[in-house]
Amino acid sequence: MIFREKIIPMPTRHILAALLTIVLWSLNSVAVKIGVEAAAPLWFVAVRLLLTAVILVPFVDLPRGQWRTMLLLAFVNGGVSFGLITYGLAGIDAATSVIIVQTGTPFTILLGRFIFGEKFGAWRWASVGLAFIGIGFLAGEPRTVAPSYFIASVAAMAAWALGNVYIKRLDGLHPLAISGWSSLLAAPLVLIASLLTESGQLLVFGPGYGSFWWTMAYAVIASSIIAHGIWNSLLHKYPMSTVAPFNLLIPVIGFAAAIFLLDEPVTPEKIIGGTLTFAGVAIIQVRIIMKHLADRDIARTPAT
């Protein structure tokens, strides 16, 4: 006899909480795009990391015995990934960035295959290929200021995927503790990079930089703290198969928000590249959910 795990129905208040989280995350690229138009991108990242750490670190546990892993995570995620994706937004549209961010999933799949020897079949290979073919179309987006911004954004997601490896190695730490300590350790690295390569950092403390501070508040409080807090609470209440499908809304809402709120043009490259990338990532995520359900079926089958 097999006890099948079902996708547990969520009450209306939890569905609304999940949708709020998705909307907050979806609008983050729009907020950061406005922020980096007001100030240097690495400076934006340094201030974001520092403020996140100041808010979270006093209330979370120390990563005892795990400082080396935390430092590596801070460098890869907080420094390289955050730094590159925000730098990229200074030269590409927010809608383009929303599409590129989706490659975090196929990069994670490839990392598991080539570094950890994980095996997967033709469907997953095809899905990964489809996602990157979409990125290839997107590379021709005419509004990209220079190729370096596009390349930096793609590299940021490869770094993000590597950061997931270190996150998995951190045992017994709340996600907000990971966010707080990695932000604190990464902030000095990004600050040094900003001081070496950028100028005019202190101008944001003067008049006329309100957009920098309200977008900073959004990125730190709404996206990094509130959204992650709600999401983590839902993950404690429901299996991944119930919560994960909401993630499929992020690229759709984020893309639409960039088009309508920032008045960014809809180009053939965005339509074709975005559709292919979204389709590839959606197939990956749906099949991961199906595999999760199947594995739980097997695990819950009683011995005979």
DRENVEXKOL-841330 format. One record per residue (C-alpha): residue number from 1; x, y, z. Coordinates in Angstrom, 1 decimal, always signed. Example, Ala and Ser with C-alpha at 12.3 -4.5 7.8 and 13.67 -1.06 7.14 Angstrom:
BEGIN
[firo 1,[+12.3,-4.5,+7.8]]
[firo 2,[+13.7,-1.1,+7.1]]
END
This chain:
BEGIN
[firo 1,[+0.0,+0.0,+0.0]]
[firo 2,[+1.3,+3.5,-0.9]]
[firo 3,[+0.5,+6.6,+1.1]]
[firo 4,[+0.6,+9.3,-1.5]]
[firo 5,[+1.7,+12.8,-0.5]]
[firo 6,[-0.7,+15.3,-2.0]]
[firo 7,[-0.2,+19.0,-2.6]]
[firo 8,[-1.8,+20.2,+0.6]]
[firo 9,[-4.5,+22.9,+0.1]]
[firo 10,[-3.6,+26.3,+1.6]]
[firo 11,[-6.1,+28.5,+3.4]]
[firo 12,[-6.8,+31.8,+1.7]]
[firo 13,[-4.6,+33.8,+4.1]]
[firo 14,[-1.6,+31.6,+3.4]]
[firo 15,[-2.2,+31.8,-0.4]]
[firo 16,[-2.3,+35.6,-0.1]]
[firo 17,[+0.9,+35.5,+2.0]]
[firo 18,[+2.6,+33.5,-0.7]]
[firo 19,[+1.4,+35.8,-3.4]]
[firo 20,[+2.6,+38.8,-1.4]]
[firo 21,[+6.0,+37.2,-1.1]]
[firo 22,[+6.1,+36.6,-4.9]]
[firo 23,[+5.1,+40.2,-5.7]]
[firo 24,[+7.7,+41.6,-3.3]]
[firo 25,[+10.5,+39.5,-4.9]]
[firo 26,[+9.2,+40.2,-8.4]]
[firo 27,[+9.4,+44.0,-7.9]]
[firo 28,[+12.9,+43.8,-6.5]]
[firo 29,[+14.6,+44.2,-9.9]]
[firo 30,[+12.5,+47.3,-10.6]]
[firo 31,[+13.5,+48.8,-7.3]]
[firo 32,[+17.2,+48.0,-7.7]]
[firo 33,[+17.2,+49.3,-11.3]]
[firo 34,[+15.9,+52.7,-10.0]]
[firo 35,[+18.5,+52.6,-7.2]]
[firo 36,[+21.5,+52.0,-9.4]]
[firo 37,[+20.4,+54.9,-11.7]]
[firo 38,[+20.7,+57.1,-8.6]]
[firo 39,[+24.1,+55.8,-7.4]]
[firo 40,[+27.0,+53.5,-8.2]]
[firo 41,[+25.9,+49.9,-8.3]]
[firo 42,[+28.6,+48.4,-6.0]]
[firo 43,[+28.0,+51.2,-3.5]]
[firo 44,[+24.3,+50.3,-3.6]]
[firo 45,[+25.2,+46.6,-2.8]]
[firo 46,[+27.6,+47.6,+0.0]]
[firo 47,[+24.9,+49.7,+1.7]]
[firo 48,[+22.3,+47.0,+1.2]]
[firo 49,[+24.5,+44.4,+2.7]]
[firo 50,[+25.5,+46.5,+5.7]]
[firo 51,[+21.9,+47.5,+6.5]]
[firo 52,[+20.7,+43.9,+6.2]]
[firo 53,[+23.4,+42.9,+8.6]]
[firo 54,[+22.7,+45.7,+11.1]]
[firo 55,[+19.0,+44.7,+11.2]]
[firo 56,[+19.4,+40.9,+11.4]]
[firo 57,[+22.7,+40.0,+13.1]]
[firo 58,[+21.6,+41.2,+16.7]]
[firo 59,[+18.7,+38.8,+16.6]]
[firo 60,[+20.2,+35.6,+15.1]]
[firo 61,[+22.5,+32.8,+16.2]]
[firo 62,[+26.3,+32.7,+15.6]]
[firo 63,[+27.4,+30.2,+13.0]]
[firo 64,[+29.6,+28.4,+15.5]]
[firo 65,[+32.1,+26.1,+13.9]]
[firo 66,[+30.9,+27.1,+10.4]]
[firo 67,[+32.8,+30.4,+9.9]]
[firo 68,[+34.8,+29.1,+7.0]]
[firo 69,[+31.7,+28.1,+5.0]]
[firo 70,[+30.0,+31.3,+5.9]]
[firo 71,[+32.9,+33.3,+4.7]]
[firo 72,[+33.0,+31.5,+1.4]]
[firo 73,[+29.2,+32.0,+1.0]]
[firo 74,[+29.6,+35.7,+1.8]]
[firo 75,[+32.3,+36.0,-0.9]]
[firo 76,[+30.4,+34.0,-3.6]]
[firo 77,[+26.8,+35.2,-2.9]]
[firo 78,[+27.1,+38.5,-1.2]]
[firo 79,[+30.2,+39.7,-3.0]]
[firo 80,[+30.3,+38.2,-6.4]]
[firo 81,[+26.6,+37.3,-7.1]]
[firo 82,[+25.0,+40.4,-5.6]]
[firo 83,[+27.8,+42.6,-6.9]]
[firo 84,[+27.6,+41.4,-10.5]]
[firo 85,[+23.8,+41.3,-10.8]]
[firo 86,[+23.5,+44.8,-9.5]]
[firo 87,[+26.3,+46.0,-11.7]]
[firo 88,[+24.5,+44.4,-14.6]]
[firo 89,[+21.4,+46.3,-13.9]]
[firo 90,[+23.3,+49.6,-14.5]]
[firo 91,[+23.6,+48.6,-18.2]]
[firo 92,[+20.6,+46.4,-19.0]]
[firo 93,[+16.8,+46.7,-18.7]]
[firo 94,[+15.2,+45.4,-15.5]]
[firo 95,[+13.0,+43.1,-17.7]]
[firo 96,[+16.2,+41.6,-19.2]]
[firo 97,[+17.6,+41.1,-15.8]]
[firo 98,[+14.4,+39.3,-14.7]]
[firo 99,[+14.9,+36.8,-17.5]]
[firo 100,[+18.6,+36.3,-16.8]]
[firo 101,[+17.9,+35.7,-13.1]]
[firo 102,[+15.9,+32.6,-14.0]]
[firo 103,[+19.2,+30.9,-15.2]]
[firo 104,[+20.0,+30.3,-11.5]]
[firo 105,[+18.0,+27.1,-11.8]]
[firo 106,[+19.7,+25.6,-14.8]]
[firo 107,[+23.1,+26.7,-13.5]]
[firo 108,[+22.3,+24.8,-10.2]]
[firo 109,[+21.4,+21.8,-12.3]]
[firo 110,[+24.6,+21.9,-14.3]]
[firo 111,[+26.6,+22.4,-11.1]]
[firo 112,[+25.1,+19.3,-9.6]]
[firo 113,[+25.9,+17.3,-12.8]]
[firo 114,[+29.5,+18.3,-13.4]]
[firo 115,[+30.8,+18.8,-9.9]]
[firo 116,[+28.7,+16.4,-7.8]]
[firo 117,[+28.1,+13.8,-10.4]]
[firo 118,[+24.3,+13.9,-10.2]]
[firo 119,[+22.6,+12.1,-13.0]]
[firo 120,[+19.5,+13.3,-14.9]]
[firo 121,[+17.8,+12.4,-18.1]]
[firo 122,[+17.0,+13.8,-21.5]]
[firo 123,[+14.1,+16.0,-20.2]]
[firo 124,[+16.3,+17.9,-17.9]]
[firo 125,[+19.1,+18.3,-20.4]]
[firo 126,[+16.5,+19.6,-22.9]]
[firo 127,[+15.1,+22.0,-20.4]]
[firo 128,[+18.5,+23.4,-19.5]]
[firo 129,[+19.4,+23.8,-23.1]]
[firo 130,[+16.1,+25.5,-23.8]]
[firo 131,[+16.7,+28.0,-21.0]]
[firo 132,[+20.2,+28.9,-22.3]]
[firo 133,[+19.0,+29.1,-25.9]]
[firo 134,[+16.6,+31.8,-24.6]]
[firo 135,[+19.5,+33.6,-23.0]]
[firo 136,[+21.3,+33.4,-26.4]]
[firo 137,[+18.4,+35.3,-28.0]]
[firo 138,[+18.4,+37.8,-25.2]]
[firo 139,[+22.1,+38.6,-25.8]]
[firo 140,[+21.0,+40.5,-28.9]]
[firo 141,[+18.8,+42.9,-26.9]]
[firo 142,[+19.6,+46.3,-28.5]]
[firo 143,[+19.1,+48.3,-25.2]]
[firo 144,[+22.1,+46.6,-23.5]]
[firo 145,[+24.7,+49.4,-23.0]]
[firo 146,[+27.7,+47.1,-23.3]]
[firo 147,[+28.2,+43.3,-23.4]]
[firo 148,[+30.0,+43.4,-20.1]]
[firo 149,[+26.7,+44.2,-18.3]]
[firo 150,[+25.0,+41.2,-19.8]]
[firo 151,[+27.9,+38.9,-19.1]]
[firo 152,[+28.2,+40.1,-15.5]]
[firo 153,[+24.5,+39.3,-15.0]]
[firo 154,[+24.8,+35.8,-16.3]]
[firo 155,[+28.0,+35.2,-14.3]]
[firo 156,[+26.1,+36.4,-11.2]]
[firo 157,[+23.7,+33.6,-11.5]]
[firo 158,[+26.5,+31.0,-11.9]]
[firo 159,[+27.9,+32.4,-8.7]]
[firo 160,[+24.5,+32.2,-7.0]]
[firo 161,[+24.3,+28.6,-8.0]]
[firo 162,[+27.7,+27.9,-6.4]]
[firo 163,[+26.5,+29.8,-3.3]]
[firo 164,[+23.7,+27.3,-2.9]]
[firo 165,[+26.4,+24.6,-2.3]]
[firo 166,[+27.7,+26.5,+0.7]]
[firo 167,[+24.2,+27.2,+2.0]]
[firo 168,[+23.5,+23.4,+2.1]]
[firo 169,[+26.6,+22.9,+4.1]]
[firo 170,[+25.5,+25.3,+6.9]]
[firo 171,[+23.7,+23.1,+9.4]]
[firo 172,[+21.2,+24.3,+12.0]]
[firo 173,[+21.1,+27.9,+11.0]]
[firo 174,[+17.9,+29.8,+10.3]]
[firo 175,[+17.8,+31.3,+6.8]]
[firo 176,[+17.7,+34.8,+8.2]]
[firo 177,[+20.9,+34.0,+10.2]]
[firo 178,[+22.6,+33.0,+7.0]]
[firo 179,[+21.4,+36.2,+5.3]]
[firo 180,[+22.5,+38.4,+8.2]]
[firo 181,[+26.0,+36.9,+8.8]]
[firo 182,[+26.8,+36.5,+5.1]]
[firo 183,[+25.8,+40.1,+4.5]]
[firo 184,[+28.0,+41.3,+7.4]]
[firo 185,[+31.0,+39.4,+6.0]]
[firo 186,[+30.4,+40.5,+2.4]]
[firo 187,[+29.8,+44.2,+3.1]]
[firo 188,[+33.5,+45.1,+3.6]]
[firo 189,[+34.5,+43.2,+0.4]]
[firo 190,[+32.0,+45.1,-1.7]]
[firo 191,[+32.8,+48.4,+0.0]]
[firo 192,[+36.5,+48.0,-0.9]]
[firo 193,[+35.6,+47.2,-4.5]]
[firo 194,[+33.3,+50.2,-4.6]]
[firo 195,[+36.0,+52.6,-3.2]]
[firo 196,[+38.5,+51.3,-5.7]]
[firo 197,[+36.4,+51.4,-8.8]]
[firo 198,[+33.6,+54.0,-8.2]]
[firo 199,[+33.3,+57.6,-7.0]]
[firo 200,[+30.8,+59.9,-5.5]]
[firo 201,[+29.6,+57.5,-2.9]]
[firo 202,[+28.9,+60.1,-0.2]]
[firo 203,[+26.6,+62.1,-2.6]]
[firo 204,[+23.7,+59.8,-1.6]]
[firo 205,[+23.7,+61.4,+1.9]]
[firo 206,[+22.9,+64.8,+0.3]]
[firo 207,[+19.7,+66.2,-1.2]]
[firo 208,[+18.1,+64.8,-4.3]]
[firo 209,[+18.8,+61.1,-3.6]]
[firo 210,[+15.5,+60.1,-2.2]]
[firo 211,[+15.1,+57.3,-4.9]]
[firo 212,[+18.3,+55.7,-3.7]]
[firo 213,[+17.0,+55.4,-0.1]]
[firo 214,[+13.5,+54.3,-0.8]]
[firo 215,[+14.7,+51.6,-3.2]]
[firo 216,[+17.3,+50.6,-0.6]]
[firo 217,[+14.6,+50.3,+2.0]]
[firo 218,[+12.6,+48.2,-0.4]]
[firo 219,[+15.5,+45.9,-1.2]]
[firo 220,[+16.5,+45.4,+2.5]]
[firo 221,[+13.2,+45.3,+4.3]]
[firo 222,[+10.6,+44.2,+1.8]]
[firo 223,[+12.7,+41.8,-0.3]]
[firo 224,[+15.4,+40.5,+2.0]]
[firo 225,[+13.6,+40.4,+5.3]]
[firo 226,[+9.8,+40.4,+5.0]]
[firo 227,[+9.6,+38.2,+1.9]]
[firo 228,[+12.2,+35.7,+3.1]]
[firo 229,[+10.5,+35.6,+6.5]]
[firo 230,[+7.1,+34.9,+5.1]]
[firo 231,[+8.4,+32.3,+2.7]]
[firo 232,[+10.4,+30.4,+5.3]]
[firo 233,[+7.3,+30.3,+7.6]]
[firo 234,[+5.3,+28.8,+4.7]]
[firo 235,[+8.0,+26.2,+4.1]]
[firo 236,[+7.7,+25.1,+7.7]]
[firo 237,[+4.0,+24.6,+7.3]]
[firo 238,[+3.7,+23.0,+3.9]]
[firo 239,[+5.8,+20.6,+1.8]]
[firo 240,[+7.9,+22.0,-1.1]]
[firo 241,[+5.4,+20.6,-3.6]]
[firo 242,[+2.7,+22.9,-2.3]]
[firo 243,[+4.8,+26.1,-2.0]]
[firo 244,[+7.2,+25.8,-5.0]]
[firo 245,[+4.7,+26.4,-7.8]]
[firo 246,[+4.3,+30.0,-6.7]]
[firo 247,[+7.8,+30.6,-7.8]]
[firo 248,[+6.7,+30.2,-11.4]]
[firo 249,[+4.9,+33.6,-11.1]]
[firo 250,[+8.1,+35.6,-10.3]]
[firo 251,[+9.4,+36.0,-13.9]]
[firo 252,[+5.9,+36.8,-15.2]]
[firo 253,[+5.2,+39.4,-12.6]]
[firo 254,[+8.7,+40.8,-12.7]]
[firo 255,[+8.8,+41.1,-16.4]]
[firo 256,[+5.4,+42.8,-16.5]]
[firo 257,[+6.4,+45.2,-13.7]]
[firo 258,[+9.5,+46.3,-15.6]]
[firo 259,[+7.6,+46.9,-18.8]]
[firo 260,[+4.7,+48.9,-17.2]]
[firo 261,[+6.4,+50.6,-14.2]]
[firo 262,[+9.7,+51.5,-15.9]]
[firo 263,[+8.2,+51.9,-19.4]]
[firo 264,[+10.8,+49.6,-20.9]]
[firo 265,[+10.1,+48.6,-24.5]]
[firo 266,[+9.0,+45.1,-25.4]]
[firo 267,[+11.5,+43.9,-28.0]]
[firo 268,[+11.6,+40.6,-30.1]]
[firo 269,[+14.7,+39.5,-28.2]]
[firo 270,[+12.9,+39.9,-24.9]]
[firo 271,[+9.8,+38.0,-26.1]]
[firo 272,[+11.6,+35.1,-27.8]]
[firo 273,[+14.4,+34.9,-25.2]]
[firo 274,[+12.1,+35.3,-22.3]]
[firo 275,[+9.6,+32.7,-23.5]]
[firo 276,[+12.3,+30.1,-24.1]]
[firo 277,[+14.1,+30.7,-20.8]]
[firo 278,[+10.8,+30.8,-18.8]]
[firo 279,[+9.7,+27.6,-20.5]]
[firo 280,[+12.9,+25.8,-19.8]]
[firo 281,[+12.9,+26.8,-16.2]]
[firo 282,[+9.2,+26.0,-15.7]]
[firo 283,[+9.8,+22.4,-17.1]]
[firo 284,[+12.7,+22.0,-14.7]]
[firo 285,[+10.7,+23.2,-11.7]]
[firo 286,[+7.6,+21.1,-12.5]]
[firo 287,[+9.6,+18.0,-13.0]]
[firo 288,[+11.5,+18.6,-9.7]]
[firo 289,[+8.1,+18.9,-7.9]]
[firo 290,[+6.9,+15.7,-9.6]]
[firo 291,[+10.1,+13.9,-8.6]]
[firo 292,[+9.7,+15.2,-5.0]]
[firo 293,[+6.2,+13.7,-4.9]]
[firo 294,[+7.3,+10.4,-6.4]]
[firo 295,[+10.2,+10.1,-3.9]]
[firo 296,[+7.9,+10.8,-1.0]]
[firo 297,[+5.6,+8.0,-2.3]]
[firo 298,[+8.4,+5.6,-2.3]]
[firo 299,[+9.7,+6.7,+1.2]]
[firo 300,[+6.2,+6.4,+2.6]]
[firo 301,[+5.6,+2.9,+1.2]]
[firo 302,[+5.5,+0.6,+4.3]]
[firo 303,[+7.6,-2.5,+4.3]]
[firo 304,[+5.8,-5.8,+3.6]]
END
